[in-house]
Amino acid sequence: MSRPIRVVFLVFYFEAWDALDAIYRGMLADPRFEPMVVSLPRKLTGYDKFRDEKKVSAFLESQGIEHERFKFKKSKDGLARLKELAPDYVFLNYPWQRNYKKNYQIEKLVEFTKVCYVPYFSTSLVQEPGESGVAPHQYTQPTHQLAHMVFLQDADTKAAFDANGRADHSFLTGTPKIDALMAAKTDVPSIWPIVRELPGGKEPFKLLWAPHHSYADRWLNFGHFNDQREPMLAFAQQHPEMDIVFRPHPFLFGTMTDREVMTQEEVDDWRARWDALPNTFTDLGAPLTSILLGSDALLTDGVSFLAEYPLVTGKPAIFWEKSVHWDFSPLGNIAAASTVTVHTMAEVEGAIAQAQEGTLPDRSAEIAALVKAVRPQPASAAQTIIELVAKDFS
């Protein structure tokens, strides 16, 4: 090889950097590669403009990752800089192109480089309404159709790519995200953002509450934060012996206001009342595996945390299930079986009390089945991806 393979990782969805981290670090340690990371702005649901590049950069800095910041007002200037870098490959971990500035969208990238896509999520847990197989949004978007290499977690999605003319561009590798989740218990320090002791030196029980952003039939429909927020605030007030960290999906507040489920004033009022309590905290960016490991229990209405929490901790999530939502996929049913499912606030309180007492129903067999289902091969997904890229370049 006459020169290293130049690879640029374009990042704005830093909340899912763990899908790319091991690939980047593996390439950094490999003389065949010359990787670099670029932080981008983004426009999430509810945003009136592109922003957050500073937040992306701060996260990367906190992880010790050298990176170049694309702070350009006009994305055409960023595109020109990207062309100057002359990457052989560009890695993405986020497929929806509407969240990228127009000159960073895949249609522009494929004009001068090869795009590689690693899904940001750990597992595909949900079916689309009216679909009996893999959800089309997992394989029919421009990212899936234009990427030179797509690295996949499960055989069913690989078969969907194959059936749609993408067999030579899709690869069943597993995902570094799953590998990172599985290794976290031994490799990652736990964190908890509330530091306090109860009288007598006893530690508080640590509950992580993680509501999803989807709320309507148009998309997933698992989230019901608007119904949860006041009962959970009252619960926190009634349980000063318990720490409760609120970990909203990154899109939650933007979706609530953009879809007019809540006004910005209602969001601000609730946040102010929540954050004012001595036993609550709102976490918007702690490393996922660290805060999962720091908790004693997780309460969530979906979706990916249903699988990710047991994979990291070996414990079942408490699944506050909405009465109607999109159907689970076969893998989603395996994940759901590993949870303790509740439907009412009374049931939520009962499950949390069981978690405090160490008497939650045993789900060890179901968690073992989940582990088996999400790992298509024992080898490191990151190293497999690195070798495939090296082979493609040669």
C-alpha positions as a printed Julia matrix, in Angstrom:
394×3 Matrix{Float64}:
   0.0     0.0    0.0
   1.64    3.22  -1.17
  -0.16    5.49   1.33
  -2.56    5.21   4.27
  -6.28    4.99   3.6
  -7.82    8.38   4.42
 -11.06    8.1    6.38
 -13.2    10.98   7.66
 -15.88   10.41  10.31
 -18.62   13.04   9.93
 -20.32   13.4   13.3
 -23.32   15.29  14.59
 -25.22   12.51  16.34
 -22.67   12.26  19.11
 -25.2    10.53  21.36
 -24.5     7.43  19.23
 -20.74    7.89  18.8
 -20.34    4.4   20.3
 -21.4     3.01  16.89
 -18.19    4.47  15.43
 -15.76    4.82  18.33
 -14.08    1.41  18.13
 -13.74    1.7   14.34
 -12.07    5.11  14.64
  -9.73    4.02  17.44
  -8.89    0.8   15.62
  -7.98    2.73  12.48
  -5.99    5.24  14.52
  -3.82    2.41  15.81
  -3.49    0.79  12.37
  -0.71    2.09  10.07
  -2.85    1.24   7.03
  -5.26    4.06   7.94
  -5.28    7.81   8.43
  -8.57    8.59  10.19
  -9.88   11.95  11.32
 -13.12   13.18  12.88
 -15.17   16.24  11.86
 -17.87   17.83  14.01
 -20.96   19.13  12.19
 -24.01   21.24  13.09
 -27.41   19.58  12.99
 -31.08   20.44  12.81
 -33.18   18.15  14.96
 -36.96   18.1   15.24
 -38.11   21.36  16.79
 -34.94   23.28  15.9
 -35.51   26.47  13.92
 -31.96   26.39  12.54
 -28.81   24.28  12.37
 -26.86   24.31  15.61
 -25.1    22.14  18.23
 -21.69   21.95  16.53
 -20.14   23.35  19.71
 -21.92   20.66  21.72
 -20.69   17.93  19.35
 -17.15   19.29  19.63
 -17.31   19.41  23.43
 -18.37   15.77  23.54
 -15.55   14.68  21.25
 -13.08   16.66  23.34
 -14.38   14.97  26.49
 -13.6    11.62  24.86
 -10.06   12.69  23.97
 -10.8    12.65  20.24
  -8.89   15.12  18.08
 -11.2    16.62  15.49
 -11.72   19.41  13.03
 -14.67   21.7   13.62
 -16.88   22.59  10.64
 -18.18   25.95  11.89
 -18.8    27.27   8.4
 -21.87   29.46   7.96
 -22.34   28.04   4.49
 -22.12   24.29   4.03
 -20.62   24.77   0.56
 -17.48   26.0    2.32
 -17.47   22.91   4.48
 -17.88   20.77   1.39
 -14.91   22.5   -0.21
 -12.82   21.78   2.89
 -13.96   18.16   2.89
 -12.85   17.82  -0.71
  -9.48   19.3    0.27
  -9.1    16.55   2.85
  -9.6    14.08  -0.04
 -10.98   11.16   2.0
 -11.1     7.74   0.4
 -14.02    6.93   2.69
 -16.47    8.95   4.79
 -18.21    7.23   7.72
 -21.7     8.22   8.89
 -23.77    6.9   11.8
 -27.04    8.68  11.0
 -29.22    8.0    7.93
 -31.89   10.74   7.82
 -30.59   13.36   5.41
 -32.98   16.16   6.45
 -30.9    16.64   9.61
 -27.73   17.42   7.6
 -26.94   20.7    5.9
 -27.51   20.21   2.18
 -23.84   20.05   1.17
 -23.11   17.34   3.74
 -25.9    15.11   2.48
 -25.0    11.82   0.9
 -25.92   12.87  -2.63
 -23.07   15.41  -2.45
 -20.61   13.09  -0.72
 -20.83   10.25  -3.22
 -19.69   12.6   -6.0
 -16.12   12.47  -4.68
 -15.76    9.74  -2.02
 -17.08    6.38  -0.85
 -19.59    6.57   1.99
 -19.76    3.94   4.72
 -22.78    3.77   7.0
 -22.86    2.18  10.46
 -26.37    2.36  12.01
 -26.58    4.54  15.1
 -28.92    2.12  16.9
 -27.98   -1.16  18.5
 -30.87   -3.29  17.27
 -33.9    -2.98  15.02
 -36.8    -3.62  17.39
 -39.9    -2.29  15.58
 -41.97   -3.19  12.51
 -43.57   -0.6   10.27
 -47.38   -0.76  10.12
 -48.55   -2.99   7.27
 -45.1    -4.54   6.8
 -44.44   -8.16   7.62
 -40.67   -8.09   7.19
 -37.87   -5.66   7.91
 -39.06   -2.07   8.26
 -38.43   -0.31   4.91
 -36.9     2.71   6.62
 -34.01    0.39   7.55
 -32.95   -0.2    3.93
 -34.72    2.17   1.48
 -33.44    5.63   2.44
 -30.88    7.44   0.26
 -28.15    6.61   2.76
 -28.87    2.9    2.35
 -29.13    3.11  -1.41
 -26.12    5.33  -2.13
 -23.58    4.23   0.48
 -20.68    2.22  -0.87
 -20.64    0.01   2.24
 -23.39   -0.52   4.81
 -22.56   -2.55   7.92
 -25.49   -4.43   9.41
 -26.46   -6.0   12.72
 -28.8    -8.82  11.68
 -29.38  -11.36   8.93
 -32.95  -10.26   8.18
 -31.86   -6.72   7.31
 -28.99   -8.09   5.22
 -31.52  -10.21   3.3
 -33.65   -7.09   2.68
 -30.62   -5.29   1.21
 -29.82   -8.34  -0.93
 -33.38   -8.51  -2.27
 -33.22   -4.84  -3.26
 -30.07   -4.99  -5.35
 -27.62   -4.01  -2.61
 -25.99   -7.38  -1.89
 -22.52   -6.22  -2.94
 -22.71   -3.1   -0.77
 -24.1    -4.51   2.49
 -22.21   -6.59   5.03
 -23.37   -8.6    8.04
 -20.76   -7.61  10.61
 -22.61   -6.98  13.82
 -22.26   -3.53  15.31
 -19.52   -1.98  17.44
 -22.33   -0.5   19.51
 -23.38   -3.96  20.73
 -19.75   -4.9   21.39
 -19.33   -1.71  23.43
 -22.52   -2.38  25.38
 -21.45   -5.94  26.16
 -17.95   -4.88  27.26
 -19.07   -1.88  29.3
 -19.46   -3.69  32.61
 -15.74   -4.41  32.73
 -14.36   -1.58  30.57
 -16.37    1.52  31.51
 -16.52    3.43  34.82
 -20.0     4.06  36.18
 -21.16    7.61  36.83
 -24.1     9.2   38.63
 -24.66   12.95  38.48
 -26.32   13.35  41.9
 -23.87   13.17  44.78
 -25.45   12.99  48.23
 -25.89   10.78  51.27
 -29.02   10.03  53.24
 -29.09   10.3   57.04
 -27.01    7.53  58.56
 -24.69    7.43  55.57
 -27.06    5.32  53.47
 -26.91    5.76  49.69
 -30.05    6.74  47.78
 -31.64    4.3   45.36
 -30.69    5.44  41.86
 -33.46    5.41  39.22
 -32.84    6.39  35.61
 -35.98    7.55  33.78
 -35.59    7.65  29.99
 -38.68    8.59  27.94
 -38.71    8.25  24.14
 -39.64   11.06  21.76
 -42.13    9.24  19.51
 -45.71    9.95  20.47
 -48.05    9.39  17.49
 -49.0     6.79  14.89
 -46.85    8.46  12.25
 -43.64    7.29  13.94
 -43.2     4.37  16.39
 -45.7     5.74  18.95
 -43.9     4.39  22.03
 -43.45    7.67  23.89
 -45.97    9.11  26.33
 -43.94   11.64  28.27
 -46.82   14.11  28.28
 -48.81   11.64  30.4
 -45.83   10.67  32.56
 -44.38   14.05  33.47
 -46.7    15.16  36.3
 -47.04   11.71  37.96
 -43.24   11.31  37.86
 -42.71   14.77  39.32
 -45.1    13.92  42.15
 -43.35   10.57  42.64
 -39.97   12.3   42.96
 -41.41   14.72  45.52
 -42.85   11.82  47.52
 -39.59    9.84  47.52
 -36.76   12.03  48.81
 -34.82    8.86  49.63
 -34.48    8.16  45.91
 -32.35    9.82  43.23
 -34.12   10.11  39.87
 -32.12   11.12  36.81
 -34.23   12.13  33.83
 -32.55   11.15  30.55
 -34.82   12.34  27.69
 -34.29   11.18  24.14
 -32.34   13.94  22.34
 -35.4    14.68  20.2
 -37.97   14.69  23.03
 -38.45   18.37  23.83
 -38.15   19.46  20.21
 -40.79   16.94  19.19
 -43.14   17.98  22.0
 -43.05   21.64  20.91
 -42.8    21.12  17.15
 -45.84   18.82  17.15
 -47.68   21.12  19.58
 -48.06   18.43  22.23
 -46.56   20.92  24.7
 -45.74   24.59  24.44
 -42.21   25.81  25.14
 -43.57   27.52  28.26
 -44.97   24.19  29.5
 -41.63   22.47  28.84
 -39.72   25.24  30.66
 -42.14   25.22  33.6
 -41.94   21.46  34.05
 -38.14   21.46  33.71
 -37.84   24.21  36.31
 -40.0    22.32  38.81
 -38.17   19.05  38.13
 -34.67   20.5   38.36
 -35.5    22.39  41.56
 -35.86   19.17  43.58
 -32.83   18.01  45.6
 -33.16   14.4   44.4
 -33.61   14.95  40.65
 -31.34   15.77  37.72
 -31.74   16.19  33.97
 -28.97   14.45  32.03
 -28.53   15.52  28.41
 -25.21   13.99  27.47
 -23.41   11.69  29.91
 -21.83    8.63  28.25
 -24.68    6.16  27.92
 -23.04    3.04  29.26
 -21.57    4.9   32.24
 -24.91    6.25  33.41
 -26.67    2.93  32.79
 -24.06    1.25  35.0
 -24.45    3.98  37.62
 -28.18    3.33  38.0
 -29.92    0.74  40.15
 -32.91    0.53  37.8
 -34.15    1.92  34.49
 -37.69    3.09  33.72
 -38.38    3.67  30.02
 -41.18    3.63  27.48
 -38.82    2.45  24.72
 -37.31    1.81  22.34
 -33.61    0.89  22.16
 -33.09    1.06  25.93
 -35.29   -2.03  26.26
 -32.4    -4.01  24.8
 -29.45   -1.82  25.74
 -30.04   -1.76  29.49
 -29.99   -5.54  29.98
 -27.04   -5.9   27.6
 -25.01   -3.44  29.7
 -26.16   -4.32  33.21
 -27.53   -7.85  33.03
 -30.74   -6.53  34.65
 -34.22   -6.08  33.13
 -35.52   -2.66  32.2
 -38.86   -1.57  33.63
 -40.89   -1.03  30.44
 -43.69    1.53  30.9
 -45.59    0.39  27.84
 -47.99    2.63  25.98
 -51.34    1.0   25.27
 -50.89    1.26  21.48
 -47.6     1.42  19.57
 -46.02    0.01  16.43
 -45.52   -3.73  16.61
 -42.24   -5.2   17.72
 -40.07   -7.0   15.21
 -39.08  -10.6   16.04
 -35.95   -9.23  17.71
 -38.06   -6.6   19.46
 -40.22   -9.33  20.95
 -37.1   -10.98  22.36
 -36.03   -7.66  23.88
 -39.5    -6.95  25.28
 -39.57  -10.39  26.91
 -36.43   -9.44  28.86
 -38.19   -6.48  30.54
 -40.6    -6.1   33.44
 -43.62   -4.53  31.7
 -45.98   -2.1   33.43
 -48.87    0.03  32.16
 -50.08    2.29  34.97
 -48.42    4.6   37.48
 -49.44    2.24  40.27
 -47.65   -0.6   38.45
 -44.64    1.66  37.88
 -44.44    2.38  41.61
 -44.76   -1.34  42.38
 -41.96   -2.31  40.01
 -39.66    0.41  41.39
 -40.37   -0.84  44.92
 -39.45   -4.37  43.79
 -36.23   -3.05  42.29
 -35.42   -1.32  45.59
 -36.01   -4.58  47.46
 -34.16   -6.71  44.91
 -37.3    -8.69  44.1
 -37.94   -7.78  40.43
 -38.97  -10.88  38.46
 -36.0   -12.87  37.17
 -35.35  -12.35  33.45
 -31.91  -13.99  33.22
 -33.02  -16.6   30.65
 -34.69  -13.94  28.49
 -31.6   -11.7   28.7
 -29.41  -14.63  27.67
 -31.67  -15.17  24.64
 -31.34  -11.47  23.78
 -27.55  -11.62  23.95
 -27.55  -14.6   21.61
 -29.9   -12.85  19.17
 -28.01   -9.56  18.83
 -24.54  -10.94  18.14
 -24.34  -12.58  14.69
 -20.66  -13.4   15.19
 -18.27  -13.55  18.14
 -15.55  -11.49  16.42
 -15.16   -7.76  17.01
 -17.52   -5.92  14.68
 -15.14   -2.95  14.51
 -12.19   -5.07  13.43
 -14.34   -6.88  10.89
 -15.4    -3.51   9.42
 -11.8    -2.27   9.35
 -10.66   -5.35   7.44
 -13.52   -5.05   4.95
 -12.62   -1.42   4.23
  -8.94   -2.33   3.8
  -9.88   -5.12   1.41
 -12.19   -2.8   -0.54
  -9.4    -0.25  -0.93
  -6.77   -2.71  -2.07
